[in-house]
């Protein structure tokens, strides 16, 4: 599967939502994009496991929400 990172403009917008006055280097945007892409792929993998466990071949929002809940407990967010 090819890598399709989060667009750099989206990354910059996310950072600017936290602090509109901060400047963001291109290398920082690329690093965060890669990191978010890795996280998204891990979420997808776990959601697929939940869907398969439920006997489905379709990932549903309930699967993604379950992963979010699991990750929130681990990260305490």
Secondary structure, 3 states (H helix, E strand, C coil): CCCCCCCHHHHHHHHHHHCCCCCCCHHHHHHHHHHHHHHHHHHHHHHHHHHHHCCCCCCCHHHHHHHHHHHHHHHCC
